[in-house]
Amino acid sequence: MEEEREVSVFKVEFERDSQTGRVVRERWFNQYGHLDRPDDQPSYTDYCPELGTPVARRWHDGSGAGEHRLGDKPARIVTRALTGVDICEFYMILGKFHREGDNPAAILRTDEGMLKEESYWKFGKLHRDPNLGPALISYNTKGKIDKRAFWVNGKEIISPTVQQAPSP
């Protein structure tokens, strides 16, 4: 079941669960029909049908170019409904993974909130200055680095595996 509301120059669509009647999806569109929402609020939100809590939030700039958010804030956040743990954070500009400075543009966490993977992107390409570290870092279940990969401008240059010292 879908309903629409006009809010200023924005159109808001709500999709409801047929069983519970709860909102499971909310989308905001600007006057041009592109996803957009004022005041740095998510333009696309998925909700857990059982709890009604947000499980995926996405930001767009209204251009139609894809997910987008400025100010070093993630353009997509995925949250576990039961725990409230953010398991994915994606930083994007005009639909491409991107983050300024030496910061990861994609961060994945376990359901418990432990770091699982970080990747560094510039304008949609895996990239990190090798002198600063790997562009792709995977962690094991104990939170230790499991794998590292070095990428520059979307091309892998080295793919070392970090050797863990044996436990005493």
OpenMM code with the backbone's topology and positions (N, CA, C; nanometers):
from openmm import Vec3, app, unit

residues = "MET GLU GLU GLU ARG GLU VAL SER VAL PHE LYS VAL GLU PHE GLU ARG ASP SER GLN THR GLY ARG VAL VAL ARG GLU ARG TRP PHE ASN GLN TYR GLY HIS LEU ASP ARG PRO ASP ASP GLN PRO SER TYR THR ASP TYR CYS PRO GLU LEU GLY THR PRO VAL ALA ARG ARG TRP HIS ASP GLY SER GLY ALA GLY GLU HIS ARG LEU GLY ASP LYS PRO ALA ARG ILE VAL THR ARG ALA LEU THR GLY VAL ASP ILE CYS GLU PHE TYR MET ILE LEU GLY LYS PHE HIS ARG GLU GLY ASP ASN PRO ALA ALA ILE LEU ARG THR ASP GLU GLY MET LEU LYS GLU GLU SER TYR TRP LYS PHE GLY LYS LEU HIS ARG ASP PRO ASN LEU GLY PRO ALA LEU ILE SER TYR ASN THR LYS GLY LYS ILE ASP LYS ARG ALA PHE TRP VAL ASN GLY LYS GLU ILE ILE SER PRO THR VAL GLN GLN ALA PRO SER PRO".split()
positions = [
    Vec3(0.0848, -0.1169, 0.0000),
    Vec3(0.0000, 0.0000, 0.0000),
    Vec3(0.0894, 0.1234, 0.0000),
    Vec3(0.0657, 0.2152, -0.0899),
    Vec3(0.1487, 0.3335, -0.1025),
    Vec3(0.0622, 0.4576, -0.0908),
    Vec3(0.1147, 0.5579, -0.0226),
    Vec3(0.0436, 0.6846, -0.0118),
    Vec3(0.1417, 0.7963, -0.0406),
    Vec3(0.0908, 0.9110, -0.0819),
    Vec3(0.1750, 1.0254, -0.1144),
    Vec3(0.1272, 1.1472, -0.0379),
    Vec3(0.2220, 1.2360, -0.0066),
    Vec3(0.1903, 1.3636, 0.0564),
    Vec3(0.2761, 1.4708, -0.0072),
    Vec3(0.2218, 1.5889, -0.0250),
    Vec3(0.2992, 1.7031, -0.0728),
    Vec3(0.3518, 1.7795, 0.0486),
    Vec3(0.4815, 1.8026, 0.0526),
    Vec3(0.5432, 1.8793, 0.1602),
    Vec3(0.6256, 1.9871, 0.0925),
    Vec3(0.5812, 2.1125, 0.1027),
    Vec3(0.6465, 2.2234, 0.0352),
    Vec3(0.6593, 2.1876, -0.1120),
    Vec3(0.7811, 2.1807, -0.1666),
    Vec3(0.7988, 2.1412, -0.3057),
    Vec3(0.8411, 1.9943, -0.3148),
    Vec3(0.8314, 1.9231, -0.2047),
    Vec3(0.8720, 1.7833, -0.2017),
    Vec3(0.7498, 1.6923, -0.2010),
    Vec3(0.7643, 1.5793, -0.2673),
    Vec3(0.6615, 1.4766, -0.2643),
    Vec3(0.7181, 1.3629, -0.1787),
    Vec3(0.6385, 1.3128, -0.0857),
    Vec3(0.6825, 1.2051, 0.0022),
    Vec3(0.5965, 1.0829, -0.0249),
    Vec3(0.6615, 0.9692, -0.0482),
    Vec3(0.5900, 0.8430, -0.0679),
    Vec3(0.6178, 0.7515, 0.0504),
    Vec3(0.5118, 0.6921, 0.1007),
    Vec3(0.5233, 0.5946, 0.2089),
    Vec3(0.4714, 0.4607, 0.1574),
    Vec3(0.5477, 0.3560, 0.1813),
    Vec3(0.5020, 0.2206, 0.1509),
    Vec3(0.4782, 0.1520, 0.2847),
    Vec3(0.3633, 0.0865, 0.2975),
    Vec3(0.3280, 0.0225, 0.4244),
    Vec3(0.3238, -0.1288, 0.4107),
    Vec3(0.3549, -0.1966, 0.5206),
    Vec3(0.3441, -0.3413, 0.5271),
    Vec3(0.1957, -0.3780, 0.5257),
    Vec3(0.1582, -0.4707, 0.4393),
    Vec3(0.0165, -0.5055, 0.4257),
    Vec3(-0.0385, -0.5740, 0.5510),
    Vec3(0.0463, -0.6374, 0.6289),
    Vec3(0.0011, -0.7066, 0.7499),
    Vec3(-0.0097, -0.6129, 0.8702),
    Vec3(0.0959, -0.5350, 0.8927),
    Vec3(0.1005, -0.4518, 1.0133),
    Vec3(0.0538, -0.3088, 0.9908),
    Vec3(0.0567, -0.2642, 0.8664),
    Vec3(0.0223, -0.1256, 0.8369),
    Vec3(0.1352, -0.0280, 0.8672),
    Vec3(0.2483, -0.0786, 0.9175),
    Vec3(0.3623, 0.0084, 0.9482),
    Vec3(0.4311, 0.0535, 0.8202),
    Vec3(0.4872, 0.1724, 0.8263),
    Vec3(0.5660, 0.2232, 0.7143),
    Vec3(0.6934, 0.1394, 0.7047),
    Vec3(0.7224, 0.0847, 0.5856),
    Vec3(0.8448, 0.0079, 0.5637),
    Vec3(0.9407, 0.0814, 0.4709),
    Vec3(0.8917, 0.1836, 0.4010),
    Vec3(0.9770, 0.2620, 0.3120),
    Vec3(0.9231, 0.4040, 0.3025),
    Vec3(1.0145, 0.4983, 0.3068),
    Vec3(0.9796, 0.6407, 0.2941),
    Vec3(1.0760, 0.7019, 0.1933),
    Vec3(1.0203, 0.7691, 0.0925),
    Vec3(1.1041, 0.8322, -0.0099),
    Vec3(1.0575, 0.9749, -0.0331),
    Vec3(1.1529, 1.0653, -0.0422),
    Vec3(1.1276, 1.2067, -0.0652),
    Vec3(1.1802, 1.2441, -0.2032),
    Vec3(1.0987, 1.3154, -0.2798),
    Vec3(1.1362, 1.3580, -0.4141),
    Vec3(1.1220, 1.5094, -0.4271),
    Vec3(1.2138, 1.5715, -0.5018),
    Vec3(1.2020, 1.7153, -0.5277),
    Vec3(1.1092, 1.7390, -0.6465),
    Vec3(1.0954, 1.8639, -0.6859),
    Vec3(1.0027, 1.8997, -0.7939),
    Vec3(1.0416, 1.8411, -0.9287),
    Vec3(1.1662, 1.7919, -0.9413),
    Vec3(1.2127, 1.7317, -1.0667),
    Vec3(1.1991, 1.5792, -1.0661),
    Vec3(1.1464, 1.5259, -0.9564),
    Vec3(1.1274, 1.3818, -0.9464),
    Vec3(1.2500, 1.3056, -0.8997),
    Vec3(1.3512, 1.3763, -0.8490),
    Vec3(1.4730, 1.3117, -0.8000),
    Vec3(1.4698, 1.3014, -0.6480),
    Vec3(1.5299, 1.1948, -0.5968),
    Vec3(1.5383, 1.1785, -0.4519),
    Vec3(1.6133, 1.2969, -0.3922),
    Vec3(1.5538, 1.3543, -0.2879),
    Vec3(1.6094, 1.4742, -0.2257),
    Vec3(1.5297, 1.5008, -0.0991),
    Vec3(1.5910, 1.5611, -0.0006),
    Vec3(1.5193, 1.5998, 0.1210),
    Vec3(1.5943, 1.7143, 0.1873),
    Vec3(1.5232, 1.8104, 0.2396),
    Vec3(1.5909, 1.9251, 0.3023),
    Vec3(1.6506, 1.8904, 0.4384),
    Vec3(1.7321, 1.9828, 0.4877),
    Vec3(1.7859, 1.9795, 0.6240),
    Vec3(1.8701, 1.8570, 0.6567),
    Vec3(1.9458, 1.8082, 0.5587),
    Vec3(2.0361, 1.6944, 0.5787),
    Vec3(1.9657, 1.5727, 0.6401),
    Vec3(1.8447, 1.5482, 0.5947),
    Vec3(1.7694, 1.4301, 0.6368),
    Vec3(1.7760, 1.3257, 0.5255),
    Vec3(1.7646, 1.1961, 0.5584),
    Vec3(1.7704, 1.0948, 0.4525),
    Vec3(1.6513, 1.1067, 0.3582),
    Vec3(1.6788, 1.0890, 0.2279),
    Vec3(1.5727, 1.0972, 0.1276),
    Vec3(1.5090, 0.9620, 0.1020),
    Vec3(1.5722, 0.8555, 0.1470),
    Vec3(1.5227, 0.7201, 0.1249),
    Vec3(1.5499, 0.6416, 0.2526),
    Vec3(1.4448, 0.5916, 0.3171),
    Vec3(1.4609, 0.5165, 0.4414),
    Vec3(1.3802, 0.3883, 0.4353),
    Vec3(1.4451, 0.2781, 0.4686),
    Vec3(1.3768, 0.1497, 0.4866),
    Vec3(1.3632, 0.1270, 0.6361),
    Vec3(1.2460, 0.0752, 0.6767),
    Vec3(1.2187, 0.0492, 0.8172),
    Vec3(1.1972, -0.1002, 0.8402),
    Vec3(1.2306, -0.1470, 0.9582),
    Vec3(1.2029, -0.2847, 0.9972),
    Vec3(1.0515, -0.2991, 1.0122),
    Vec3(0.9878, -0.3917, 0.9411),
    Vec3(0.8424, -0.4035, 0.9492),
    Vec3(0.7923, -0.4433, 1.0883),
    Vec3(0.8727, -0.5187, 1.1621),
    Vec3(0.8303, -0.5626, 1.2952),
    Vec3(0.8472, -0.4539, 1.4010),
    Vec3(0.9586, -0.3791, 1.3947),
    Vec3(0.9893, -0.2809, 1.4990),
    Vec3(0.9617, -0.1370, 1.4591),
    Vec3(0.9606, -0.1100, 1.3284),
    Vec3(0.9394, 0.0263, 1.2820),
    Vec3(1.0622, 0.1145, 1.2907),
    Vec3(1.1780, 0.0558, 1.3207),
    Vec3(1.3013, 0.1336, 1.3315),
    Vec3(1.3720, 0.1393, 1.1964),
    Vec3(1.4468, 0.2467, 1.1689),
    Vec3(1.5194, 0.2554, 1.0413),
    Vec3(1.6274, 0.1479, 1.0317),
    Vec3(1.6333, 0.0809, 0.9162),
    Vec3(1.7383, -0.0191, 0.8933),
    Vec3(1.8316, 0.0223, 0.7801),
    Vec3(1.7871, 0.1124, 0.6940),
    Vec3(1.8738, 0.1649, 0.5885),
    Vec3(1.8320, 0.3082, 0.5595),
    Vec3(1.9301, 0.3978, 0.5626),
    Vec3(1.9043, 0.5391, 0.5330),
    Vec3(2.0000, 0.5833, 0.4245),
    Vec3(1.9446, 0.6569, 0.3258),
    Vec3(2.0254, 0.7046, 0.2130),
    Vec3(1.9986, 0.8529, 0.1910),
    Vec3(2.1039, 0.9249, 0.1568),
    Vec3(2.0946, 1.0672, 0.1287),
    Vec3(2.1222, 1.0913, -0.0191),
    Vec3(2.0507, 1.1854, -0.0777),
    Vec3(2.0703, 1.2242, -0.2178),
    Vec3(2.0681, 1.3766, -0.2254),
    Vec3(2.1230, 1.4316, -0.3322),
    Vec3(2.1285, 1.5777, -0.3454),
    Vec3(2.0235, 1.6345, -0.4392),
    Vec3(1.9378, 1.5495, -0.4943),
    Vec3(1.8328, 1.5994, -0.5829),
    Vec3(1.8723, 1.6095, -0.7282),
    Vec3(1.9953, 1.5715, -0.7623),
    Vec3(2.0413, 1.5825, -0.9004),
    Vec3(2.0075, 1.4594, -0.9839),
    Vec3(1.9758, 1.3498, -0.9165),
    Vec3(1.9515, 1.2247, -0.9870),
    Vec3(2.0790, 1.1461, -1.0132),
    Vec3(2.1924, 1.1937, -0.9612),
    Vec3(2.3219, 1.1298, -0.9872),
    Vec3(2.3524, 1.0143, -0.8922),
    Vec3(2.2696, 0.9900, -0.7942),
    Vec3(2.2932, 0.8816, -0.6997),
    Vec3(2.3098, 0.9334, -0.5586),
    Vec3(2.3470, 0.8427, -0.4698),
    Vec3(2.3621, 0.8796, -0.3297),
    Vec3(2.4726, 0.9838, -0.3156),
    Vec3(2.4477, 1.0788, -0.2248),
    Vec3(2.5375, 1.1941, -0.2168),
    Vec3(2.5183, 1.2611, -0.0819),
    Vec3(2.6301, 1.2929, -0.0176),
    Vec3(2.6228, 1.3692, 0.1071),
    Vec3(2.7559, 1.4366, 0.1312),
    Vec3(2.7512, 1.5632, 0.1645),
    Vec3(2.8719, 1.6414, 0.1911),
    Vec3(2.8982, 1.6487, 0.3410),
    Vec3(3.0064, 1.7156, 0.3765),
    Vec3(3.0369, 1.7411, 0.5173),
    Vec3(3.0954, 1.6220, 0.5896),
    Vec3(3.1630, 1.5329, 0.5164),
    Vec3(3.2238, 1.4134, 0.5748),
    Vec3(3.1226, 1.3327, 0.6564),
    Vec3(3.0054, 1.3136, 0.5956),
    Vec3(2.8993, 1.2331, 0.6566),
    Vec3(2.8634, 1.1203, 0.5604),
    Vec3(2.8291, 1.0021, 0.6129),
    Vec3(2.7954, 0.8917, 0.5226),
    Vec3(2.6673, 0.9182, 0.4441),
    Vec3(2.6669, 0.8733, 0.3173),
    Vec3(2.5495, 0.8873, 0.2305),
    Vec3(2.4572, 0.7668, 0.2442),
    Vec3(2.5067, 0.6589, 0.3032),
    Vec3(2.4224, 0.5421, 0.3307),
    Vec3(2.4655, 0.4813, 0.4628),
    Vec3(2.3668, 0.4512, 0.5453),
    Vec3(2.3922, 0.3852, 0.6734),
    Vec3(2.2940, 0.2684, 0.6836),
    Vec3(2.3488, 0.1499, 0.7117),
    Vec3(2.2652, 0.0316, 0.7331),
    Vec3(2.2789, -0.0074, 0.8797),
    Vec3(2.1644, -0.0272, 0.9457),
    Vec3(2.1594, -0.0510, 1.0897),
    Vec3(2.0857, -0.1813, 1.1195),
    Vec3(2.1360, -0.2592, 1.2133),
    Vec3(2.0649, -0.3783, 1.2599),
    Vec3(1.9477, -0.3328, 1.3467),
    Vec3(1.8296, -0.3767, 1.3131),
    Vec3(1.7085, -0.3316, 1.3814),
    Vec3(1.7078, -0.3677, 1.5298),
    Vec3(1.7468, -0.4886, 1.5625),
    Vec3(1.7383, -0.5341, 1.7019),
    Vec3(1.8420, -0.4716, 1.7932),
    Vec3(1.9612, -0.4457, 1.7396),
    Vec3(2.0706, -0.3953, 1.8249),
    Vec3(2.0960, -0.2466, 1.8095),
    Vec3(2.0552, -0.1895, 1.6965),
    Vec3(2.0850, -0.0492, 1.6701),
    Vec3(2.2277, -0.0254, 1.6242),
    Vec3(2.3027, -0.1332, 1.5973),
    Vec3(2.4421, -0.1212, 1.5528),
    Vec3(2.4441, -0.0855, 1.4044),
    Vec3(2.5211, 0.0188, 1.3701),
    Vec3(2.5415, 0.0543, 1.2298),
    Vec3(2.6435, -0.0433, 1.1727),
    Vec3(2.5997, -0.1293, 1.0779),
    Vec3(2.6896, -0.2304, 1.0233),
    Vec3(2.7550, -0.1859, 0.8923),
    Vec3(2.7005, -0.0842, 0.8271),
    Vec3(2.7598, -0.0309, 0.7038),
    Vec3(2.7518, 0.1205, 0.7053),
    Vec3(2.8603, 0.1841, 0.6667),
    Vec3(2.8630, 0.3285, 0.6433),
    Vec3(2.9334, 0.3497, 0.5107),
    Vec3(2.8639, 0.4154, 0.4181),
    Vec3(2.9217, 0.4429, 0.2869),
    Vec3(2.9219, 0.5924, 0.2632),
    Vec3(3.0387, 0.6462, 0.2332),
    Vec3(3.0559, 0.7879, 0.2024),
    Vec3(3.0574, 0.7993, 0.0508),
    Vec3(2.9680, 0.8828, -0.0034),
    Vec3(2.9549, 0.8901, -0.1485),
    Vec3(2.9333, 1.0339, -0.1943),
    Vec3(2.9817, 1.0607, -0.3137),
    Vec3(2.9606, 1.1880, -0.3814),
    Vec3(2.9060, 1.1547, -0.5199),
    Vec3(2.7879, 1.2074, -0.5510),
    Vec3(2.7245, 1.1861, -0.6813),
    Vec3(2.7239, 1.0390, -0.7230),
    Vec3(2.6889, 0.9513, -0.6271),
    Vec3(2.6728, 0.8095, -0.6545),
    Vec3(2.8007, 0.7282, -0.6566),
    Vec3(2.9147, 0.7901, -0.6277),
    Vec3(3.0423, 0.7182, -0.6286),
    Vec3(3.1036, 0.7205, -0.4889),
    Vec3(3.1630, 0.6069, -0.4514),
    Vec3(3.2335, 0.6036, -0.3242),
    Vec3(3.3437, 0.7075, -0.3267),
    Vec3(3.3485, 0.7908, -0.2221),
    Vec3(3.4495, 0.8958, -0.2155),
    Vec3(3.4525, 0.9525, -0.0742),
    Vec3(3.5737, 0.9771, -0.0274),
    Vec3(3.5891, 1.0466, 0.1007),
    Vec3(3.7207, 1.1215, 0.0995),
    Vec3(3.7165, 1.2434, 0.1476),
    Vec3(3.8351, 1.3287, 0.1516),
    Vec3(3.9252, 1.2888, 0.2676),
    Vec3(4.0504, 1.3310, 0.2575),
    Vec3(4.1472, 1.3012, 0.3624),
    Vec3(4.1830, 1.1539, 0.3625),
    Vec3(4.2531, 1.1121, 0.4617),
    Vec3(4.2913, 0.9710, 0.4730),
    Vec3(4.1891, 0.8988, 0.5599),
    Vec3(4.0670, 0.8870, 0.5063),
    Vec3(3.9564, 0.8245, 0.5778),
    Vec3(3.8881, 0.7223, 0.4880),
    Vec3(3.8434, 0.6093, 0.5439),
    Vec3(3.7757, 0.5093, 0.4613),
    Vec3(3.6385, 0.5579, 0.4145),
    Vec3(3.6042, 0.5235, 0.2894),
    Vec3(3.4740, 0.5603, 0.2333),
    Vec3(3.3712, 0.4502, 0.2538),
    Vec3(3.4161, 0.3288, 0.2816),
    Vec3(3.3249, 0.2171, 0.3100),
    Vec3(3.3728, 0.1493, 0.4376),
    Vec3(3.2826, 0.1383, 0.5338),
    Vec3(3.3148, 0.0776, 0.6628),
    Vec3(3.2090, -0.0283, 0.6907),
    Vec3(3.2542, -0.1518, 0.7133),
    Vec3(3.1630, -0.2619, 0.7446),
    Vec3(3.1942, -0.3125, 0.8845),
    Vec3(3.0884, -0.3391, 0.9608),
    Vec3(3.1045, -0.3908, 1.0970),
    Vec3(3.0224, -0.5185, 1.1140),
    Vec3(3.0608, -0.5977, 1.2120),
    Vec3(2.9844, -0.7171, 1.2456),
    Vec3(2.8566, -0.6749, 1.3186),
    Vec3(2.7689, -0.7697, 1.3418),
    Vec3(2.6457, -0.7410, 1.4161),
    Vec3(2.6738, -0.6915, 1.5573),
    Vec3(2.7919, -0.7230, 1.6076),
    Vec3(2.8310, -0.6782, 1.7418),
    Vec3(2.8997, -0.5420, 1.7383),
    Vec3(2.9256, -0.4893, 1.6182),
    Vec3(2.9871, -0.3582, 1.6049),
    Vec3(3.1377, -0.3595, 1.5864),
    Vec3(3.1974, -0.4794, 1.5780),
    Vec3(3.3425, -0.4878, 1.5549),
    Vec3(3.3735, -0.4581, 1.4088),
    Vec3(3.4841, -0.3928, 1.3858),
    Vec3(3.5273, -0.3598, 1.2513),
    Vec3(3.5511, -0.4872, 1.1708),
    Vec3(3.4941, -0.4918, 1.0497),
    Vec3(3.5050, -0.6078, 0.9620),
    Vec3(3.5885, -0.5749, 0.8374),
    Vec3(3.5638, -0.4548, 0.7803),
    Vec3(3.6366, -0.4138, 0.6609),
    Vec3(3.6313, -0.2629, 0.6463),
    Vec3(3.7416, -0.2073, 0.5963),
    Vec3(3.7501, -0.0659, 0.5606),
    Vec3(3.8080, -0.0571, 0.4207),
    Vec3(3.7534, 0.0345, 0.3405),
    Vec3(3.8131, 0.0578, 0.2090),
    Vec3(3.8141, 0.2074, 0.1808),
    Vec3(3.9195, 0.2489, 0.1127),
    Vec3(3.9451, 0.3890, 0.0829),
    Vec3(3.9189, 0.4125, -0.0650),
    Vec3(3.8395, 0.5144, -0.0956),
    Vec3(3.7972, 0.5413, -0.2333),
    Vec3(3.8136, 0.6892, -0.2657),
    Vec3(3.8450, 0.7141, -0.3914),
    Vec3(3.8469, 0.8502, -0.4461),
    Vec3(3.7715, 0.8466, -0.5778),
    Vec3(3.6636, 0.9204, -0.5850),
    Vec3(3.5835, 0.9352, -0.7068),
    Vec3(3.5487, 0.8007, -0.7711),
    Vec3(3.5054, 0.7046, -0.6885),
    Vec3(3.4588, 0.5761, -0.7381),
    Vec3(3.5659, 0.4727, -0.7654),
    Vec3(3.6910, 0.5009, -0.7301),
    Vec3(3.7993, 0.4046, -0.7513),
    Vec3(3.8679, 0.3768, -0.6185),
    Vec3(3.8989, 0.2484, -0.5947),
    Vec3(3.9784, 0.2151, -0.4765),
    Vec3(4.1105, 0.2901, -0.4867),
    Vec3(4.1438, 0.3635, -0.3820),
    Vec3(4.2655, 0.4435, -0.3887),
    Vec3(4.3091, 0.4858, -0.2488),
    Vec3(4.4379, 0.4687, -0.2252),
    Vec3(4.5008, 0.5244, -0.1055),
    Vec3(4.6500, 0.5323, -0.1317),
    Vec3(4.7093, 0.6418, -0.0907),
    Vec3(4.8539, 0.6566, -0.1026),
    Vec3(4.9177, 0.5411, -0.0257),
    Vec3(4.9971, 0.4561, -0.0920),
    Vec3(5.0572, 0.3406, -0.0240),
    Vec3(5.1424, 0.3781, 0.0967),
    Vec3(5.1955, 0.4997, 0.0986),
    Vec3(5.2741, 0.5443, 0.2137),
    Vec3(5.1871, 0.5622, 0.3382),
    Vec3(5.0549, 0.5773, 0.3177),
    Vec3(4.9637, 0.5936, 0.4312),
    Vec3(4.9032, 0.4613, 0.4769),
    Vec3(4.9121, 0.3598, 0.3893),
    Vec3(4.8589, 0.2290, 0.4263),
    Vec3(4.7795, 0.1669, 0.3132),
    Vec3(4.7222, 0.0488, 0.3365),
    Vec3(4.6455, -0.0201, 0.2334),
    Vec3(4.5113, 0.0483, 0.2071),
    Vec3(4.4589, 0.0281, 0.0858),
    Vec3(4.3285, 0.0837, 0.0488),
    Vec3(4.2144, -0.0074, 0.0917),
    Vec3(4.2445, -0.1333, 0.1143),
    Vec3(4.1435, -0.2307, 0.1555),
    Vec3(4.1994, -0.3097, 0.2726),
    Vec3(4.1265, -0.3070, 0.3836),
    Vec3(4.1710, -0.3748, 0.5045),
    Vec3(4.0565, -0.4619, 0.5548),
    Vec3(4.0842, -0.5916, 0.5731),
    Vec3(3.9852, -0.6844, 0.6297),
    Vec3(4.0329, -0.7272, 0.7673),
    Vec3(3.9373, -0.7448, 0.8570),
    Vec3(3.9684, -0.7826, 0.9944),
    Vec3(3.9089, -0.9201, 1.0249),
    Vec3(3.9766, -0.9965, 1.1101),
    Vec3(3.9228, -1.1259, 1.1509),
    Vec3(3.8251, -1.1077, 1.2675),
    Vec3(3.7718, -1.2165, 1.3170),
    Vec3(3.6698, -1.2090, 1.4225),
    Vec3(3.7255, -1.1598, 1.5560),
    Vec3(3.8578, -1.1548, 1.5669),
    Vec3(3.9194, -1.1033, 1.6894),
    Vec3(3.9584, -0.9565, 1.6763),
    Vec3(3.9255, -0.8959, 1.5602),
    Vec3(3.9553, -0.7548, 1.5395),
    Vec3(4.0959, -0.7265, 1.4902),
    Vec3(4.1698, -0.8292, 1.4561),
    Vec3(4.3058, -0.8130, 1.4044),
    Vec3(4.3013, -0.8073, 1.2525),
    Vec3(4.3968, -0.7350, 1.1927),
    Vec3(4.4021, -0.7265, 1.0467),
    Vec3(4.4287, -0.8647, 0.9897),
    Vec3(4.3434, -0.9037, 0.8955),
    Vec3(4.3520, -1.0339, 0.8311),
    Vec3(4.4143, -1.0213, 0.6923),
    Vec3(4.3716, -0.9197, 0.6165),
    Vec3(4.4235, -0.8980, 0.4810),
    Vec3(4.4367, -0.7488, 0.4555),
    Vec3(4.5336, -0.7158, 0.3688),
    Vec3(4.5519, -0.5781, 0.3239),
    Vec3(4.5752, -0.5813, 0.1740),
    Vec3(4.5243, -0.4812, 0.1062),
    Vec3(4.5497, -0.4692, -0.0377),
    Vec3(4.5756, -0.3225, -0.0686),
    Vec3(4.6760, -0.3000, -0.1524),
    Vec3(4.7154, -0.1646, -0.1883),
    Vec3(4.6633, -0.1332, -0.3282),
    Vec3(4.5900, -0.0236, -0.3396),
    Vec3(4.5308, 0.0185, -0.4670),
    Vec3(4.5620, 0.1662, -0.4896),
    Vec3(4.5894, 0.1993, -0.6148),
    Vec3(4.6095, 0.3380, -0.6555),
    Vec3(4.5279, 0.3606, -0.7823),
    Vec3(4.4377, 0.4573, -0.7763),
    Vec3(4.3523, 0.4917, -0.8909),
    Vec3(4.2820, 0.3711, -0.9529),
    Vec3(4.2295, 0.2829, -0.8680),
    Vec3(4.1516, 0.1688, -0.9156),
    Vec3(4.2333, 0.0501, -0.9615),
    Vec3(4.3647, 0.0522, -0.9426),
    Vec3(4.4495, -0.0599, -0.9841),
    Vec3(4.5254, -0.1131, -0.8628),
    Vec3(4.5175, -0.2448, -0.8448),
    Vec3(4.5893, -0.3060, -0.7332),
    Vec3(4.7384, -0.3069, -0.7644),
    Vec3(4.8192, -0.2630, -0.6678),
    Vec3(4.9637, -0.2589, -0.6919),
    Vec3(5.0385, -0.3636, -0.6103),
    Vec3(4.9870, -0.3994, -0.4950),
    Vec3(5.0481, -0.5017, -0.4091),
    Vec3(4.9337, -0.5664, -0.3320),
    Vec3(4.9450, -0.6931, -0.2996),
    Vec3(4.8405, -0.7592, -0.2218),
    Vec3(4.9024, -0.8455, -0.1122),
    Vec3(4.9660, -0.7817, -0.0132),
    Vec3(5.0279, -0.8618, 0.0926),
    Vec3(4.9246, -0.9115, 0.1933),
    Vec3(4.9550, -1.0199, 0.2588),
    Vec3(4.8752, -1.0685, 0.3710),
    Vec3(4.9560, -1.0416, 0.4959),
    Vec3(4.8930, -0.9806, 0.5932),
    Vec3(4.9626, -0.9515, 0.7184),
    Vec3(4.9828, -1.0821, 0.7931),
    Vec3(5.1057, -1.1056, 0.8330),
    Vec3(5.1374, -1.2266, 0.9087),
    Vec3(5.1132, -1.1989, 1.0561),
    Vec3(5.0344, -1.2843, 1.1180),
    Vec3(5.0069, -1.2722, 1.2612),
    Vec3(5.1146, -1.3511, 1.3369),
    Vec3(5.1666, -1.2919, 1.4411),
    Vec3(5.2633, -1.3632, 1.5235),
    Vec3(5.1902, -1.4755, 1.5964),
    Vec3(5.2539, -1.5919, 1.6097),
    Vec3(5.1884, -1.7021, 1.6804),
    Vec3(5.1632, -1.6652, 1.8247),
    Vec3(5.0533, -1.7149, 1.8772),
    Vec3(5.0192, -1.6886, 2.0178),
    Vec3(5.1145, -1.7656, 2.1090),
    Vec3(5.1548, -1.7040, 2.2213),
    Vec3(5.2459, -1.7728, 2.3144),
    Vec3(5.1747, -1.8867, 2.3840),
] * unit.nanometer
topology = app.Topology()
chain = topology.addChain("A")
for resn in residues:
    res = topology.addResidue(resn, chain)
    for name in ("N", "CA", "C"):
        topology.addAtom(name, app.Element.getBySymbol(name[0]), res)
